[in-house]
Amino acid sequence: MKQPNLSAAQIKHLEMIQGIINRMGQNSFAIKTWAISLLAAFFALTGSVLTAYHSAVAAGVLFAFWWQDAYFLERERRFRALYESVRQMPSVDWCRNPFSMAVNSGGSVVAAAVSNTLRNFYGLLLIAVLIIAWVRH
């Protein structure tokens, strides 16, 4: 596909959308970092007194981070679709709504949560929580 000549306003619009996409990616990275850090601290603080209740709390915290990460991934996908749409437009339309954009992956938080990236990352963390609970119990 031939790249259209973009005006200064279109380039500025694309830069603004790209900035939002970058922030979503940074939020996702921060959530993953917090999830690992808090789980490690939680298991370090419980020591050898790990109960089923502690394991359930750890799993609950993990699912909360998983859901929040999926939320940001879903938003990022919508802004990527908006970026592609704006890039192909002949003129600037500042009123485009990213939440009306069709997203290839289904466009829901649930679809983002079960994406390969998040499922593998949080699935491995969940398996680690279960193994630690089983070994210490």
BELGIPE-V475427 format. One record per backbone hydrogen bond with DSSP energy under -0.5 kcal/mol. NH is the residue of the N-H (numbers start at 1). CO is the residue of the C=O. E is the energy in kcal/mol with one decimal. If there is no record, write none. Layout:
NH;CO;E, NH;CO;E
//
This chain:
11;7;-2.3, 12;8;-2.3, 13;9;-2.3, 14;10;-2.6, 15;11;-2.4, 16;12;-2.1, 17;13;-2.2, 18;14;-2.6, 19;15;-2.0, 20;16;-1.6, 21;17;-2.3, 22;18;-2.5, 23;19;-2.1, 24;20;-2.2, 25;21;-2.1, 26;22;-2.3, 27;23;-2.5, 28;24;-2.2, 29;25;-2.2, 30;26;-2.5, 31;27;-2.3, 32;28;-2.1, 33;29;-2.3, 34;30;-2.7, 35;31;-2.5, 36;32;-2.2, 37;33;-2.5, 38;34;-3.0, 39;35;-2.1, 40;36;-2.4, 41;37;-2.6, 42;38;-2.7, 43;39;-2.4, 44;40;-2.0, 45;41;-2.5, 46;42;-2.0, 47;43;-1.1, 49;46;-1.9, 55;51;-2.0, 56;52;-2.2, 57;53;-2.3, 58;54;-2.5, 59;55;-2.4, 60;56;-2.4, 61;57;-2.7, 62;58;-2.3, 63;59;-2.5, 64;60;-2.0, 65;61;-2.2, 66;62;-2.4, 67;63;-2.5, 68;64;-2.1, 69;65;-2.6, 70;66;-2.3, 71;67;-2.1, 72;68;-1.9, 73;69;-2.3, 74;70;-2.6, 75;71;-2.0, 76;72;-2.6, 77;73;-2.4, 78;74;-1.7, 79;75;-2.2, 80;76;-2.1, 81;77;-2.0, 82;78;-2.2, 83;79;-2.5, 84;80;-2.3, 85;81;-2.2, 86;82;-3.0, 87;83;-2.6, 88;84;-1.2, 89;86;-1.0, 96;93;-1.2, 98;96;-0.6, 100;97;-1.6, 101;98;-0.8, 106;103;-1.5, 112;108;-1.9, 113;109;-2.5, 114;110;-1.8, 115;112;-1.3, 119;115;-2.9, 120;116;-2.4, 121;117;-2.1, 122;118;-2.6, 123;118;-0.5, 123;119;-1.7, 124;120;-2.0, 125;121;-1.8, 126;122;-2.5, 127;123;-2.4, 128;124;-2.4, 129;125;-2.4, 130;126;-2.4, 131;127;-2.6, 132;128;-2.7, 133;129;-2.5, 134;130;-2.4, 135;131;-2.9, 136;132;-2.5, 137;133;-1.2
//
